[in-house]
Amino acid sequence: MMKKRLEINTDRCMGCCACEIACKMEYKLPKGIRFIIMRETEDITPGREKLRFHFDICRHCDQAACMEVCPQNAIYRREDGIVLVDESTCVGCKLCYAACPWDVPQFGEDGIMHKCSMCAARQDQGLEPSCVVACPAGAIKVVGE
């Protein structure tokens, strides 16, 4: 089985944040927790001025630093490559946050790490992740299936 990952075509992105909203709604995320963080920057190259959009989202890395440093082994990889967190095992030490080059791990009031699961439960049912479904520009897709 090929490893799955989310691919975001930033040239197609319109900055509408539908992906962020769909994710927050899918997981009923509390204030302050976001699994997708869209950021905009201005490209001021003469003749090419435009907004560019960048995303902070779990990359489900092949060499997941968060997984390697977790003393509780609460972070694990499924056979399809999706990196998940066993929230019942996480102790909230935040070593995963320190190790992640993308600053992806989020910590809520419960002190437990939360992050994008690539909507693994939806994919197990044959559905696409909520961010993919919500994107009107078709800028997000699952690759490696």
N, CA, C and O of each residue as an XYZ file, in Angstrom:
580
protein
N       0.837     -1.173      0.000
C       0.000      0.000      0.000
C       0.889      1.245      0.000
O       1.855      1.332      0.757
N       0.546      2.205     -0.859
C       1.294      3.461     -0.909
C       0.939      4.333      0.290
O      -0.176      4.271      0.808
N       1.881      5.128      0.714
C       1.657      6.035      1.827
C       0.818      7.224      1.348
O       1.107      7.828      0.314
N      -0.217      7.543      2.113
C      -1.089      8.668      1.788
C      -0.515      9.948      2.368
O       0.154      9.946      3.401
N      -0.795     11.038      1.674
C      -0.459     12.356      2.199
C      -1.384     13.378      1.555
O      -1.968     13.124      0.501
N      -1.511     14.515      2.186
C      -2.296     15.596      1.609
C      -1.381     16.440      0.743
O      -0.264     16.769      1.140
N      -1.852     16.781     -0.420
C      -1.098     17.663     -1.314
C      -1.932     18.923     -1.504
O      -3.116     18.859     -1.834
N      -1.294     20.067     -1.290
C      -1.983     21.345     -1.432
C      -1.317     22.137     -2.538
O      -0.132     22.460     -2.455
N      -2.082     22.449     -3.574
C      -1.600     23.247     -4.693
C      -1.844     24.712     -4.336
O      -2.947     25.226     -4.517
N      -0.816     25.373     -3.831
C      -0.971     26.750     -3.371
C      -1.245     27.723     -4.512
O      -1.734     28.827     -4.269
N      -0.943     27.342     -5.745
C      -1.271     28.208     -6.881
C      -2.776     28.248     -7.143
O      -3.286     29.228     -7.686
N      -3.484     27.189     -6.757
C      -4.940     27.129     -6.951
C      -5.698     27.752     -5.784
O      -6.845     28.172     -5.942
N      -5.068     27.814     -4.618
C      -5.728     28.292     -3.406
C      -6.157     29.751     -3.558
O      -5.393     30.591     -4.033
N      -7.408     30.038     -3.141
C      -7.965     31.393     -3.198
C      -7.938     32.086     -1.844
O      -8.307     33.255     -1.733
N      -7.500     31.366     -0.812
C      -7.453     31.950      0.521
C      -8.817     32.077      1.182
O      -8.997     32.932      2.050
N      -9.776     31.251      0.795
C     -11.140     31.358      1.327
C     -11.289     30.751      2.715
O     -12.264     31.040      3.409
N     -10.352     29.925      3.129
C     -10.335     29.256      4.437
C     -11.446     28.226      4.604
O     -11.735     27.816      5.728
N     -12.079     27.793      3.501
C     -13.120     26.757      3.594
C     -12.554     25.479      4.192
O     -13.255     24.772      4.916
N     -11.299     25.173      3.901
C     -10.661     23.968      4.448
C     -10.550     24.057      5.966
O     -10.835     23.090      6.671
N     -10.135     25.219      6.466
C     -10.014     25.415      7.912
C     -11.368     25.287      8.595
O     -11.494     24.639      9.634
N     -12.370     25.907      8.003
C     -13.714     25.890      8.576
C     -14.279     24.475      8.575
O     -14.851     24.034      9.572
N     -14.122     23.759      7.457
C     -14.634     22.387      7.364
C     -13.978     21.491      8.403
O     -14.641     20.650      9.009
N     -12.695     21.668      8.607
C     -11.960     20.868      9.594
C     -12.453     21.171     11.002
O     -12.708     20.256     11.784
N     -12.587     22.456     11.328
C     -13.070     22.825     12.664
C     -14.456     22.263     12.913
O     -14.757     21.810     14.017
N     -15.309     22.290     11.886
C     -16.667     21.765     12.034
C     -16.663     20.241     12.146
O     -17.388     19.680     12.968
N     -15.859     19.574     11.334
C     -15.789     18.108     11.354
C     -15.402     17.582     12.731
O     -15.963     16.599     13.215
N     -14.439     18.246     13.351
C     -13.911     17.779     14.636
C     -14.419     18.566     15.835
O     -14.023     18.307     16.972
N     -15.308     19.540     15.571
C     -15.854     20.368     16.661
C     -14.710     20.915     17.529
O     -14.729     20.821     18.756
N     -13.726     21.482     16.847
C     -12.530     21.959     17.540
C     -12.828     23.220     18.346
O     -13.499     24.130     17.860
N     -12.328     23.269     19.573
C     -12.552     24.450     20.409
C     -11.712     25.631     19.924
O     -10.804     25.480     19.105
N     -12.035     26.785     20.443
C     -11.291     27.999     20.125
C      -9.806     27.765     20.401
O      -9.436     27.207     21.434
N      -8.978     28.192     19.480
C      -7.529     28.078     19.641
C      -6.919     26.839     19.026
O      -5.703     26.784     18.844
N      -7.731     25.833     18.698
C      -7.214     24.609     18.082
C      -7.581     24.631     16.611
O      -8.754     24.738     16.253
N      -6.578     24.531     15.768
C      -6.779     24.489     14.308
C      -5.816     23.465     13.738
O      -4.610     23.538     13.971
N      -6.349     22.514     12.995
C      -5.503     21.494     12.367
C      -4.940     21.975     11.038
O      -3.912     21.475     10.582
N      -5.605     22.941     10.413
C      -5.112     23.574      9.190
C      -5.006     25.057      9.498
O      -5.975     25.679      9.933
N      -3.832     25.619      9.272
C      -3.654     27.055      9.474
C      -3.168     27.639      8.152
O      -2.042     27.390      7.720
N      -4.036     28.417      7.524
C      -3.699     29.044      6.252
C      -3.120     30.429      6.553
O      -3.689     31.201      7.325
N      -1.994     30.721      5.936
C      -1.346     32.029      6.108
C      -1.134     32.646      4.731
O      -0.853     31.952      3.754
N      -1.272     33.937      4.682
C      -1.045     34.614      3.413
C       0.178     35.511      3.502
O       0.467     36.094      4.547
N       0.886     35.610      2.393
C       2.013     36.519      2.277
C       1.874     37.248      0.952
O       1.227     36.758      0.026
N       2.471     38.397      0.871
C       2.416     39.157     -0.370
C       3.692     38.913     -1.166
O       4.802     39.051     -0.652
N       3.509     38.548     -2.429
C       4.637     38.437     -3.350
C       4.704     39.786     -4.061
O       3.830     40.119     -4.862
N       5.743     40.556     -3.765
C       5.825     41.900     -4.339
C       6.862     41.988     -5.459
O       7.446     43.043     -5.705
N       7.075     40.862     -6.127
C       7.964     40.853     -7.277
C       7.367     41.779     -8.341
O       6.220     41.582     -8.741
N       8.114     42.782     -8.806
C       7.563     43.702     -9.809
C       6.966     42.951    -10.999
O       7.605     42.087    -11.601
N       5.724     43.308    -11.315
C       5.022     42.672    -12.420
C       4.300     41.393    -12.026
O       3.521     40.853    -12.812
N       4.553     40.897    -10.802
C       3.924     39.644    -10.355
C       3.295     39.787     -8.969
O       3.165     38.803     -8.241
N       2.906     41.008     -8.606
C       2.357     41.214     -7.275
C       1.108     40.350     -7.090
O       0.181     40.394     -7.898
N       1.103     39.573     -6.021
C      -0.070     38.770     -5.704
C       0.058     38.219     -4.301
O       1.135     38.211     -3.706
N      -1.062     37.761     -3.794
C      -1.054     37.088     -2.501
C      -0.684     35.636     -2.722
O      -1.093     35.024     -3.708
N       0.083     35.094     -1.811
C       0.420     33.672     -1.844
C      -0.075     33.071     -0.530
O      -0.054     33.718      0.518
N      -0.512     31.844     -0.612
C      -1.055     31.174      0.557
C      -0.187     29.984      0.920
O       0.245     29.221      0.055
N       0.060     29.838      2.208
C       0.883     28.756      2.736
C       0.091     28.067      3.843
O      -0.766     28.684      4.475
N       0.373     26.806      4.073
C      -0.385     26.041      5.036
C       0.507     25.399      6.073
O       1.550     24.827      5.756
N       0.079     25.503      7.317
C       0.672     24.730      8.385
C      -0.325     23.611      8.644
O      -1.427     23.848      9.138
N       0.070     22.401      8.307
C      -0.773     21.231      8.471
C       0.152     20.033      8.632
O       1.269     20.032      8.114
N      -0.305     19.028      9.337
C       0.522     17.837      9.518
C       0.863     17.234      8.160
O      -0.021     17.009      7.333
N       2.120     16.980      7.942
C       2.589     16.389      6.682
C       2.623     14.862      6.736
O       2.943     14.219      5.736
N       2.300     14.278      7.881
C       2.348     12.817      8.043
C       3.687     12.309      7.501
O       3.753     11.407      6.665
N       4.740     12.929      8.016
C       6.114     12.725      7.547
C       6.545     11.256      7.543
O       6.142     10.464      8.395
N       7.371     10.923      6.562
C       7.946      9.574      6.512
C       8.826      9.324      7.735
O       8.806      8.234      8.306
N       9.581     10.314      8.125
C      10.415     10.245      9.329
C       9.815     11.225     10.341
O      10.380     12.292     10.577
N       8.694     10.875     10.930
C       7.949     11.782     11.808
C       8.699     12.025     13.116
O       8.745     11.163     13.993
N       9.283     13.213     13.227
C      10.056     13.573     14.419
C       9.187     13.525     15.669
O       9.656     13.141     16.740
N       7.919     13.915     15.537
C       7.021     13.892     16.697
C       6.883     12.471     17.236
O       6.870     12.259     18.448
N       6.781     11.520     16.349
C       6.618     10.118     16.724
C       7.890      9.592     17.390
O       7.831      8.835     18.358
N       9.028     10.002     16.860
C      10.310      9.516     17.374
C      10.605      9.995     18.788
O      11.265      9.287     19.549
N      10.128     11.188     19.159
C      10.461     11.728     20.485
C       9.409     11.452     21.549
O       9.646     11.724     22.726
N       8.263     10.923     21.167
C       7.175     10.710     22.133
C       7.556      9.614     23.132
O       7.711      8.455     22.746
N       7.709      9.971     24.417
C       8.121      8.977     25.405
C       7.026      7.957     25.724
O       7.318      6.903     26.289
N       5.780      8.250     25.373
C       4.658      7.364     25.667
C       4.268      6.501     24.460
O       3.375      5.659     24.557
N       4.944      6.716     23.319
C       4.562      6.049     22.072
C       3.096      6.299     21.742
O       2.405      5.427     21.216
N       2.635      7.507     22.059
C       1.249      7.884     21.797
C       1.030      8.251     20.333
O      -0.107      8.276     19.861
N       2.107      8.533     19.619
C       2.017      8.900     18.213
C       2.461      7.693     17.398
O       3.536      7.138     17.625
N       1.633      7.300     16.459
C       1.915      6.101     15.682
C       1.504      6.288     14.224
O       0.760      7.210     13.889
N       1.998      5.403     13.368
C       1.713      5.461     11.935
C       0.885      4.246     11.545
O       1.203      3.111     11.901
N      -0.181      4.513     10.807
C      -0.965      3.425     10.236
C      -0.237      2.860      9.027
O       0.700      3.472      8.514
N      -0.660      1.720      8.586
C      -0.050      1.077      7.423
C      -0.113      1.964      6.176
O       0.769      1.901      5.320
N      -1.165      2.795      6.076
C      -1.309      3.672      4.905
C      -0.517      4.968      5.031
O      -0.597      5.830      4.156
N       0.251      5.112      6.118
C       1.132      6.272      6.277
C       0.558      7.395      7.122
O       1.278      8.333      7.462
N      -0.708      7.325      7.465
C      -1.320      8.380      8.270
C      -0.778      8.288      9.700
O      -0.801      7.229     10.326
N      -0.290      9.430     10.196
C       0.261      9.507     11.549
C      -0.849      9.994     12.482
O      -1.440     11.052     12.267
N      -1.118      9.207     13.515
C      -2.206      9.502     14.450
C      -1.690      9.615     15.881
O      -0.558      9.240     16.183
N      -2.544     10.138     16.748
C      -2.224     10.286     18.168
C      -3.244      9.498     18.976
O      -4.451      9.647     18.783
N      -2.761      8.673     19.867
C      -3.627      8.000     20.830
C      -3.763      8.965     22.002
O      -2.897      9.030     22.875
N      -4.861      9.711     22.007
C      -5.042     10.750     23.014
C      -5.158     10.184     24.422
O      -4.921     10.901     25.395
N      -5.517      8.917     24.546
C      -5.615      8.310     25.882
C      -4.241      7.985     26.458
O      -4.113      7.751     27.660
N      -3.206      7.970     25.606
C      -1.851      7.653     26.042
C      -0.991      8.904     26.213
O      -0.040      8.907     26.994
N      -1.331      9.978     25.472
C      -0.556     11.224     25.516
C      -0.589     11.819     26.922
O      -1.638     11.875     27.563
N       0.581     12.262     27.390
C       0.681     12.896     28.711
C       0.892     14.411     28.607
O       1.030     15.090     29.624
N       0.916     14.939     27.371
C       1.037     16.377     27.189
C       2.406     16.954     27.482
O       2.510     18.106     27.903
N       3.463     16.178     27.269
C       4.820     16.653     27.572
C       5.321     17.699     26.578
O       6.262     18.432     26.882
N       4.715     17.778     25.411
C       5.024     18.753     24.357
C       6.365     18.532     23.669
O       6.840     19.418     22.958
N       6.985     17.373     23.864
C       8.210     17.076     23.125
C       7.921     16.991     21.627
O       8.766     17.341     20.804
N       6.736     16.529     21.285
C       6.342     16.433     19.875
C       6.315     17.821     19.222
O       6.738     17.985     18.077
N       5.818     18.803     19.956
C       5.770     20.167     19.430
C       7.184     20.693     19.192
O       7.459     21.304     18.160
N       8.061     20.455     20.136
C       9.442     20.912     19.999
C      10.137     20.231     18.827
O      10.995     20.835     18.183
N       9.780     18.988     18.544
C      10.438     18.231     17.475
C       9.865     18.514     16.091
O      10.565     18.351     15.091
N       8.613     18.930     16.015
C       7.951     19.122     14.718
C       8.487     20.361     14.004
O       8.403     21.464     14.543
N       9.042     20.193     12.790
C       9.548     21.355     12.058
C       8.437     22.269     11.548
O       8.710     23.381     11.096
N       7.194     21.813     11.615
C       6.060     22.579     11.085
C       5.219     23.200     12.200
O       4.213     23.848     11.910
N       5.599     23.023     13.462
C       4.831     23.546     14.606
C       3.367     23.106     14.551
O       2.467     23.892     14.848
N       3.134     21.858     14.175
C       1.784     21.356     13.958
C       1.052     20.924     15.229
O      -0.131     21.240     15.363
N       1.683     20.223     16.163
C       0.924     19.755     17.322
C       0.212     20.903     18.041
O       0.783     21.972     18.258
N      -1.030     20.657     18.398
C      -1.860     21.641     19.090
C      -2.197     21.072     20.467
O      -2.371     19.863     20.619
N      -2.289     21.935     21.454
C      -2.620     21.511     22.808
C      -3.792     22.336     23.310
O      -3.723     23.563     23.373
N      -4.858     21.654     23.661
C      -6.045     22.326     24.177
C      -6.014     22.420     25.681
O      -4.992     22.167     26.319
N      -7.151     22.788     26.237
C      -7.263     22.913     27.686
C      -7.035     21.589     28.397
O      -6.676     21.557     29.574
N      -7.248     20.484     27.661
C      -7.035     19.158     28.256
C      -5.553     18.811     28.374
O      -5.201     17.818     29.012
N      -4.662     19.634     27.752
C      -3.230     19.412     27.816
C      -2.725     18.313     26.903
O      -1.529     18.023     26.887
N      -3.610     17.702     26.149
C      -3.276     16.583     25.275
C      -3.006     17.088     23.860
O      -3.612     18.063     23.416
N      -2.096     16.422     23.157
C      -1.763     16.806     21.790
C      -2.869     16.384     20.832
O      -3.406     15.278     20.904
N      -3.185     17.311     19.930
C      -4.158     17.065     18.874
C      -3.533     17.539     17.564
O      -2.747     18.486     17.548
N      -3.891     16.866     16.459
C      -3.381     17.277     15.155
C      -4.263     16.684     14.061
O      -5.170     15.898     14.337
N      -3.994     17.061     12.847
C      -4.715     16.531     11.691
C      -4.539     15.016     11.612
O      -3.430     14.491     11.714
N      -5.656     14.340     11.429
C      -5.625     12.882     11.263
C      -5.865     12.500      9.804
O      -6.058     11.329      9.477
N      -5.848     13.505      8.943
C      -6.162     13.315      7.525
C      -7.548     12.661      7.389
O      -7.819     11.936      6.433
N      -8.407     12.938      8.370
C      -9.761     12.362      8.407
C      -9.711     10.857      8.162
O     -10.440     10.326      7.325
N      -8.842     10.180      8.902
C      -8.660      8.734      8.736
C      -9.974      7.974      8.841
O     -10.216      7.049      8.066
N     -10.823      8.352      9.785
C     -12.103      7.657      9.945
C     -12.985      7.846      8.712
O     -13.668      6.912      8.291
N     -12.976      9.037      8.137
C     -13.737      9.276      6.894
C     -13.166      8.433      5.759
O     -13.909      7.815      4.997
N     -11.823      8.415      5.652
C     -11.200      7.643      4.578
C     -11.488      6.149      4.733
O     -11.645      5.438      3.740
N     -11.556      5.676      5.980
C     -11.877      4.272      6.215
C     -13.282      3.929      5.709
O     -13.582      2.770      5.421
N     -14.132      4.947      5.606
C     -15.500      4.761      5.100
C     -15.599      5.047      3.601
O     -16.692      5.045      3.034
N     -14.437      5.298      2.956
C     -14.439      5.580      1.524
C     -14.707      7.035      1.188
O     -14.936      7.367      0.025
N     -14.682      7.912      2.191
C     -14.933      9.334      1.987
C     -13.610     10.098      1.962
O     -12.605      9.642      2.508
N     -13.626     11.255      1.324
C     -12.434     12.104      1.319
C     -12.401     12.935      2.594
O     -13.431     13.122      3.242
N     -11.212     13.438      2.959
C     -11.124     14.337      4.112
C     -12.020     15.557      3.920
O     -12.258     15.994      2.794
N     -12.507     16.097      5.024
C     -13.435     17.225      4.947
C     -12.817     18.442      4.266
O     -13.523     19.183      3.583
N     -11.526     18.663      4.435
C     -10.884     19.814      3.783
C     -10.877     19.658      2.264
O     -11.036     20.637      1.535
N     -10.696     18.437      1.795
C     -10.693     18.163      0.352
C     -12.074     18.434     -0.224
O     -12.206     19.067     -1.271
N     -13.097     17.954      0.460
C     -14.474     18.135      0.001
C     -14.848     19.614     -0.022
O     -15.524     20.068     -0.945
N     -14.415     20.363      0.982
C     -14.817     21.759      1.133
C     -14.115     22.725      0.186
O     -14.645     23.804     -0.079
N     -12.947     22.374     -0.328
C     -12.151     23.318     -1.125
C     -12.815     23.580     -2.485
O     -12.872     22.678     -3.321
N     -13.315     24.797     -2.716
C     -13.990     25.092     -3.985
C     -13.036     25.154     -5.182
O     -13.467     25.048     -6.330
N     -11.744     25.327     -4.907
C     -10.769     25.432     -5.992
C     -10.118     24.101     -6.315
O      -9.321     24.018     -7.250
N     -10.437     23.069     -5.571
C      -9.813     21.763     -5.798
C      -8.324     21.809     -5.538
O      -7.555     21.112     -6.198
N      -7.908     22.629     -4.575
C      -6.471     22.803     -4.300
C      -5.904     21.741     -3.366
O      -4.686     21.625     -3.232
N      -6.774     20.962     -2.717
C      -6.309     19.958     -1.757
C      -6.747     18.581     -2.241
O      -7.895     18.381     -2.639
N      -5.815     17.644     -2.199
C      -6.189     16.273     -2.545
C      -5.314     15.296     -1.777
O      -4.231     15.635     -1.300
N      -5.821     14.069     -1.673
C      -5.060     12.986     -1.062
C      -4.304     12.296     -2.195
O      -4.892     11.912     -3.206
N      -3.009     12.149     -2.014
C      -2.191     11.449     -3.038
C      -1.555     10.227     -2.392
O      -1.422     10.140     -1.172
N      -1.171      9.298     -3.238
C      -0.507      8.097     -2.768
C      -1.452      6.960     -2.494
O      -1.069      5.974     -1.864
N      -2.660      7.071     -2.946
C      -3.639      6.005     -2.697
C      -3.416      4.845     -3.628
O      -4.145      3.855     -3.565
